[in-house]
Amino acid sequence: MKLIDNLKKKFIKKHRWYKYYTKEQRNIEVPKVSLYEYIRVHNLGNMNGIAINYFGRKITYEEFFNSIDLCARSLVSHGVRPGDVVSVCMANTPEAVIAFYAISKVGAIANMIHPLSAETEIKDSLNATKSVVLIAMNICLDKIKNIIKDTKIYKTIVVSASNYMPTLLSVGYYLMADRKVKVAKNNDVFVSWNDFINKGKKYNKDVYVDTGKDDPAVIMHSGGTSGTPKNIVLSNGNINVVMEQAHIALPELDKSDSMLSILPLFHCFGLVETIHFPFAIGATVILVPKFDATRFDKLLNKYKPTVIPGVPTLFEAMINNKHMQKIDFSKVKYVVSGGDSLDIKRNEIVNNFLKDHGCRHNIIQGYGLTEAGGGIIFGALGSDVLGSVGIPLPGNDLKIIDINTHEEVDCGVTGEIVVSAPSIMMGYLNNEKETNEVLEKDKKGKIWLHTGDLGYINEDGALFFVQRLKRLIIVSGYNVFPSHIEDVLNKNEYILNSCVVGIPDPYKIQVPKAYIVLNDGIKPTMEIKSEIKKYCKKNLSNYMIPKQFVFRESLPKTLIGKVDYKVLEKENN
């Protein structure tokens, strides 16, 4: 009996968070259906409920599923077949969400692209994923025209953000934005969203394909744990199981709730937690294609969401907006922060702000990676200790290992965060080497994901994030990898070498700063700096473009001759 008791104590010590969940909750099952089928089944009795609120235009679940069906029919009529990749280069609009689920319905795979990506990034993504159809916002049209001939794309559906807006707002948007965009005439390559949908109305064959939990559903983009750009393949099961976990972690939510969807659907946190989850419980998704910090008070006052998820940048904007003083948070059930960690000081400031505005709850932090289907650790069910990012969601596992020996360390000791979960990715697309470097199978056959992040666990099992083991800059919640920016800069004809570091920013938390050594004979003039900036605008996404460019005759080096970026980081801190 003593041996059994000791084994029990050892087990409980290792898995301290088990006390937060029942045995049934811990033994969570992965749903066996597609993303589309998952939300359809969960809304069979909710067709009159509001699925989407877009600038006051309300779309019922019945209208939503009818639109998904028309889009799915049109995709098939345009030649899309099961297993094909359809790229979605969109902000948070109804068309983007409709297209996402229509792609799932026909058994295809959605490749999510940031619409502000540089044209070379769009081209590389389309080619790496072998995409055949592209659904894109009209603001991307010029970039797409420049690269489309160098891809396998045979049809591009062009969408305006104004399509679903109420009439007056749509007219205003046209005058302010759409009329400045060159319209693509319908032809063999380009077609407008409305004409695309109309073709679906004429296609009468059944288009539903019954894909399962192990079939690939989405390709998301991240730097991976090593800092170089990756295409991350997530299955239906990887994403749907997070829904099962979220049901347990957020027990107060049901179809009467509404969630603010500011985080973009090309970001895993945005797609999985702020779009797929509310649809999974029959709630309303308040779609916001572009966040304006100065109007955040109006947004909250008009739509009155009961769930507000965001990155630390959003909450900085919330507490610094002088017009927020009269906003009532008494009906808000959850305020969730992800994408980066809030330090203790900011955490307390936000908590006090929420309390002063009638909110019954503190902000809840979470931790996750795109490689793990978004959120994997969450401050659920009272585990939200100040400064921590929570406990593993039910069915997930966590350990901290020594970065040198890979042996598991004790509570309170900082090491690499390693996680295991049913939501862990299928792998990096066409990159077996990098996949095998981050996914490790133990002796019992359990898969562990090496996050490349440092943290520690307290006695109650709460995880505290410390810092990133990899070089990573967080710009408004987006992962920006200095090595990628440096690779782009070093290809410029004027540049011999470069080093990029993150510097503090009052709003974005961090922004990139580039140190540049020019080629022999090139003088550090304003003209050269201007040319380099133009080059960056063409080859980097907006949020990746360095805010500052500093010319140096040389860069600091380590003893083995590598650029010592830590010296430059210290200069800025």
BABALUM-687359 format. One line per field, with one value per residue (C-alpha): residue number from 0; y, z, x. Coordinates in pm, whole numbers, plus 50000, padded with zeros to 5 digits. Layout:
% residues N
i: c(NUM ...)
c2: c(Y ...)
c3: c(Z ...)
c1: c(X ...)
//
This chain:
% residues 573
i: c(0 1 2 3 4 5 6 7 8 9 10 11 12 13 14 15 16 17 18 19 20 21 22 23 24 25 26 27 28 29 30 31 32 33 34 35 36 37 38 39 40 41 42 43 44 45 46 47 48 49 50 51 52 53 54 55 56 57 58 59 60 61 62 63 64 65 66 67 68 69 70 71 72 73 74 75 76 77 78 79 80 81 82 83 84 85 86 87 88 89 90 91 92 93 94 95 96 97 98 99 100 101 102 103 104 105 106 107 108 109 110 111 112 113 114 115 116 117 118 119 120 121 122 123 124 125 126 127 128 129 130 131 132 133 134 135 136 137 138 139 140 141 142 143 144 145 146 147 148 149 150 151 152 153 154 155 156 157 158 159 160 161 162 163 164 165 166 167 168 169 170 171 172 173 174 175 176 177 178 179 180 181 182 183 184 185 186 187 188 189 190 191 192 193 194 195 196 197 198 199 200 201 202 203 204 205 206 207 208 209 210 211 212 213 214 215 216 217 218 219 220 221 222 223 224 225 226 227 228 229 230 231 232 233 234 235 236 237 238 239 240 241 242 243 244 245 246 247 248 249 250 251 252 253 254 255 256 257 258 259 260 261 262 263 264 265 266 267 268 269 270 271 272 273 274 275 276 277 278 279 280 281 282 283 284 285 286 287 288 289 290 291 292 293 294 295 296 297 298 299 300 301 302 303 304 305 306 307 308 309 310 311 312 313 314 315 316 317 318 319 320 321 322 323 324 325 326 327 328 329 330 331 332 333 334 335 336 337 338 339 340 341 342 343 344 345 346 347 348 349 350 351 352 353 354 355 356 357 358 359 360 361 362 363 364 365 366 367 368 369 370 371 372 373 374 375 376 377 378 379 380 381 382 383 384 385 386 387 388 389 390 391 392 393 394 395 396 397 398 399 400 401 402 403 404 405 406 407 408 409 410 411 412 413 414 415 416 417 418 419 420 421 422 423 424 425 426 427 428 429 430 431 432 433 434 435 436 437 438 439 440 441 442 443 444 445 446 447 448 449 450 451 452 453 454 455 456 457 458 459 460 461 462 463 464 465 466 467 468 469 470 471 472 473 474 475 476 477 478 479 480 481 482 483 484 485 486 487 488 489 490 491 492 493 494 495 496 497 498 499 500 501 502 503 504 505 506 507 508 509 510 511 512 513 514 515 516 517 518 519 520 521 522 523 524 525 526 527 528 529 530 531 532 533 534 535 536 537 538 539 540 541 542 543 544 545 546 547 548 549 550 551 552 553 554 555 556 557 558 559 560 561 562 563 564 565 566 567 568 569 570 571 572)
c2: c(50000 50234 50185 50259 50571 50694 50638 50831 51121 51121 51124 51408 51607 51572 51655 51919 52065 51738 51866 52128 51871 51555 51224 51241 51591 51484 51187 51413 51265 51416 51485 51273 51526 51818 52180 52251 51950 52029 52371 52249 51971 52204 52451 52224 52376 52728 52841 53159 53260 53533 53386 53706 54075 54281 54657 54604 54369 54055 53716 53425 53074 52970 53245 53160 52791 52871 53102 52834 52590 52832 52904 52532 52462 52738 52610 52266 52418 52599 52271 52249 51887 51713 51766 52080 52390 52710 53022 53286 53626 53820 54031 53944 53974 53746 53627 53511 53307 53169 53068 52904 52668 52611 52492 52250 52132 52023 51846 52101 52265 52635 52823 53142 53442 53787 54036 54291 54044 54158 54028 53796 53649 53586 53421 53202 53092 53008 52807 52629 52509 52444 52649 52631 52898 53228 53427 53774 54127 54385 54583 54298 54310 54496 54260 53955 54070 54098 53740 53533 53414 53256 53033 52746 52969 52943 53146 53445 53558 53928 54058 54405 54457 54653 54366 54279 54626 54808 55026 55367 55234 55047 55368 55551 55274 55289 55663 55634 55315 55100 55362 55394 55024 54914 54679 54340 54264 53914 53695 53355 53442 53699 53698 53911 53752 53814 53653 53368 53302 53330 53043 52833 52888 52711 52407 52144 51847 51743 51883 51766 51555 51363 51431 51309 51408 51304 51485 51815 52117 52435 52564 52845 53044 53099 53115 52780 52728 52787 53129 53053 53081 52760 52629 52455 52186 52139 51862 51880 51701 51938 52231 52066 51917 52270 52336 52044 52181 52535 52411 52295 52592 52854 52697 53017 53058 52950 53059 53377 53516 53729 53736 54025 53896 54156 53906 53813 53474 53426 53421 53086 53249 53453 53166 52894 53080 53387 53245 52865 52843 53088 52912 52581 52700 52884 53229 53548 53648 54026 54057 54352 54366 54650 54753 55124 55191 55539 55397 55099 55257 55298 54936 54804 55038 54948 54568 54492 54167 53924 53792 54016 53829 54017 54059 54286 54572 54573 54601 54879 55066 54990 55136 55435 55541 55837 55767 55425 55574 55535 55186 54924 54581 54425 54189 54078 53716 53670 53894 53681 53777 53573 53616 53743 53758 54049 54136 54152 54532 54548 54252 54439 54761 54579 54392 54719 54879 54592 54601 54978 54926 54662 54344 54046 53874 53940 53913 53553 53481 53187 53041 52863 52809 52770 52429 52332 52459 52787 52788 52497 52650 52862 53031 52819 52743 52954 52872 53229 53320 53676 53668 53310 53191 52912 52533 52281 52254 51917 51635 51831 51767 51990 51958 52182 52042 52148 52312 52120 51775 51763 51612 51724 51985 52053 52317 52671 52586 52761 52549 52488 52452 52118 52026 51730 51761 51616 51958 51935 51986 51718 51879 52146 52120 51937 51985 51655 51759 52061 51866 51594 51854 51993 51684 51413 51075 50933 50567 50538 50675 51016 51313 51618 51958 52153 52514 52693 52902 52927 52906 52738 52572 52661 52416 52432 52353 52705 52791 53113 53226 53375 53452 53310 53082 53179 53530 53662 54006 54040 54325 54378 54006 53897 53687 53863 53677 53890 53620 53645 54025 53994 53740 53986 54285 54099 54034 54409 54534 54803 54589 54379 54262 54339 54260 54316 54353 54443 54782 54899 55072 55246 55093 54788 54672 54600 54697 54587 54801 54724 54776 54781 54755 54884 54740 54903 55229 55286 55595 55606 55884 55964 55851 55507 55478 55570 55302 55040 55137 55099 54759 54652 54763 54537 54233 54242 54263 54605 54491 54339 54657 54802 55124 55242 55191 55252 55240 55096 55037 54695 54476 54333 53970 53680 53492 53243 53518 53533 53866 53932 54058 54058 54350 54549 54449 54581 54911 54957 54850)
c3: c(50000 50082 49731 49576 49791 49688 49321 49364 49531 49254 48990 49158 49204 48835 48718 48967 48729 48729 49031 48812 48588 48636 48500 48220 48123 48116 47891 47615 47277 46944 46727 46411 46173 45955 46072 45867 45998 46356 46356 46143 46387 46686 46532 46400 46641 46622 46267 46381 46599 46486 46354 46238 46320 46066 46116 46233 45948 46118 45947 46092 46110 45839 45606 45705 45615 45293 45190 45278 45057 44760 44800 44821 44505 44321 44433 44292 43973 43934 43956 44325 44436 44772 44883 44671 44845 44829 44961 45158 45162 45359 45665 45898 45663 45619 45282 45444 45705 45454 45220 45504 45590 45225 45163 45453 45321 44985 45145 45035 45250 45343 45322 45529 45407 45561 45309 45386 45294 45040 44688 44711 45034 44871 44573 44794 44999 44692 44543 44862 44919 44548 44575 44279 44374 44556 44742 44810 44911 44633 44813 44726 44355 44229 44413 44290 43928 43950 44071 43960 43637 43841 44043 43984 44059 43779 43942 44177 44350 44433 44740 44873 45247 45172 45026 45351 45502 45556 45254 45384 45525 45203 45002 45239 45216 44838 44838 45093 44975 44700 44428 44471 44395 44035 43955 43809 43515 43511 43287 43285 43591 43795 43905 44156 44469 44362 44021 44185 44424 44142 43965 44275 44245 43906 44029 44160 44243 44600 44699 45059 45127 45454 45580 45922 46220 46064 45733 45679 45707 45740 45659 45889 45880 46151 46200 46376 46688 46499 46357 45984 45804 45808 45664 45952 45864 46110 46080 46149 46478 46581 46574 46676 46991 47110 47091 47326 47564 47545 47638 47969 48025 47955 48113 48130 47754 47535 47224 47395 47398 47150 47089 46954 46661 46617 46594 46225 46091 45936 46297 46475 46794 46584 46366 46629 46944 46817 46509 46518 46892 46904 46601 46782 47069 46848 46967 46764 46604 46587 46287 46284 45973 46100 46459 46539 46893 46896 46836 47070 47311 47031 46927 47276 47340 47013 47012 47385 47347 47639 47547 47461 47341 47235 47240 47497 47243 47242 47620 47617 47381 47605 47923 47745 47562 47756 47616 47785 48126 48082 47926 48131 48156 48391 48120 48007 48107 47990 47890 47740 47650 47415 47145 47403 47782 47996 48262 48621 48623 48310 48433 48754 48567 48335 48628 48816 48502 48454 48821 48808 48506 48666 48535 48771 48631 48594 48258 48179 48009 47786 47606 47274 46943 46591 46598 46878 46715 46905 47280 47476 47825 47978 48308 48346 48646 48901 48790 48673 48926 48873 48620 48506 48174 48336 48327 48041 47887 47963 47774 47737 47918 48011 48141 48183 48073 48114 47786 47783 47923 47826 48169 48342 48613 48944 49022 49020 48795 48458 48147 47803 47788 47626 47563 47448 47320 47066 46896 46799 46426 46162 46077 45871 45507 45301 45580 45755 45896 46087 46193 46348 46529 46723 46761 46984 47059 47405 47505 47554 47205 47331 47104 47269 47106 47192 47205 47213 47500 47859 48167 48502 48689 49044 49311 49185 48826 48684 48406 48414 48081 48117 47772 47427 47372 47006 46878 46839 46827 46915 46718 46827 46895 46566 46565 46377 46323 46295 46093 45823 45800 45789 45505 45305 45386 45300 44948 44881 44642 44885 45197 45307 45640 45884 46230 46350 46713 46885 47051 47288 47138 47347 47145 46957 47257 47022 46670 46462 46438 46169 46199 45852 45713 45355 45072 44993 44806 44922 45138 45416 45262 45302 44943 45019 45331 45122 44864 45136 45285 44943 44906 45244 45156 44852 45022 45380 45544 45693 46052 45970 45823 46063 46228 46244 46013 46160 45947 46108 45978 46147 46368 46706 46689 46931 46993 46721 46468 46475 46488 46856 46848 47229 47237 47013 47225 47536 47359 47315 47663)
c1: c(50000 50290 50430 50090 50050 50396 50315 49989 50172 50433 50160 49969 50290 50372 50019 49908 49648 49449 49258 49093 48920 48716 48844 48586 48701 49065 48989 48868 48775 48875 48567 48570 48414 48525 48530 48218 48028 48123 47956 47662 47571 47605 47358 47083 46832 46970 46896 46720 47012 47252 47577 47749 47714 47907 47880 47522 47430 47303 47331 47132 47273 47026 47157 47513 47484 47296 47582 47839 47648 47640 48011 48086 47886 48067 48408 48326 48185 48520 48708 48802 48830 48894 49252 49301 49435 49230 49404 49212 49382 49123 49054 48762 48465 48161 48296 48620 48435 48185 48469 48662 48376 48284 48640 48597 48260 48404 48701 48960 49229 49227 49557 49529 49734 49774 49622 49895 50170 50426 50365 50668 50529 50191 50357 50577 50275 50068 50351 50457 50100 50028 49709 49470 49212 49258 48992 49130 49037 49039 49310 49550 49467 49773 50008 49818 49828 50206 50259 49961 50124 50403 50165 49922 49621 49365 49086 49092 48772 48792 48604 48527 48493 48174 47966 47789 47785 47453 47368 47475 47798 47867 47829 48060 48318 48305 48371 48651 48824 48674 48676 49053 49098 49132 48845 48927 48702 48557 48768 48933 49143 48947 48582 48391 48247 47886 47933 48121 47828 47574 47747 47693 47317 47324 47517 47275 47498 47578 47919 47959 48269 48286 48639 48751 48960 49291 49242 49428 49198 49405 49751 49860 50182 50437 50810 50797 51004 51330 51249 51230 50892 50686 50360 50183 49930 49643 49384 49012 49074 49355 49114 48787 48938 49018 48643 48578 48840 48703 48353 48504 48737 48466 48156 47948 47916 47624 47434 47312 47666 47858 48232 48435 48639 48914 49198 49238 49138 49483 49615 49559 49428 49185 49063 49030 48929 48741 48568 48540 48463 48170 48018 48066 47844 47594 47698 47733 48064 48111 48341 48581 48803 49023 49080 49080 49204 49052 48703 48725 48474 48217 48271 48204 47914 47740 47779 47812 48009 48008 48354 48650 48959 49269 49644 49817 49817 49437 49417 49676 49444 49147 49293 49450 49133 48991 48644 48632 48547 48170 48175 47989 48158 47903 47768 48116 48178 48536 48827 49104 49460 49681 49945 50195 50213 50099 50353 50230 50212 49993 49791 49702 49624 49381 49222 49165 49021 48776 48673 48618 48390 48169 48332 48303 48613 48984 49153 49250 49579 49658 49956 49972 50140 50014 50184 49944 49624 49627 49564 49708 49747 49470 49386 49075 48856 49039 49393 49461 49730 49855 50136 50075 49932 49731 49720 49701 49356 49189 49356 49682 50009 50301 50655 50957 51292 51654 51759 52088 52009 51636 51567 51247 51308 51132 50869 51001 51296 51305 51351 51204 50825 50735 50371 50166 49810 49566 49574 49943 49993 50025 50360 50532 50430 50697 50951 51004 51342 51207 50898 51111 51321 51023 50803 50949 50793 50864 50899 50522 50449 50337 50417 50578 50617 50932 50811 51146 51005 51123 50902 50841 50556 50448 50331 49971 50070 50027 50270 50470 50613 50963 51103 51154 51445 51438 51493 51146 50986 50617 50457 50095 50065 50224 50538 50817 51141 51457 51634 51367 51395 51774 51753 51544 51767 52087 51959 51944 52211 52329 52360 52656 52516 52237 52108 51752 51644 51320 51285 51008 50706 50435 50151 50279 50490 50782 50888 51189 51503 51761 52137 52292 52645 52656 52862 53196 53156 52794 52753 52489 52280 51911 51860 52004 51788 51483 51566 51604 51267 51101 51265 51129 50776 50784 50935 50806 50465 50392 50433 50775 50924 51185 51077 51436 51734 52079 52395 52709 53059 53054 52837 52942 53061 53080 53403 53315 53242 52862 52682 52618 52261 52248 52491 52255 51957 52134 52204 51830 51726)
//
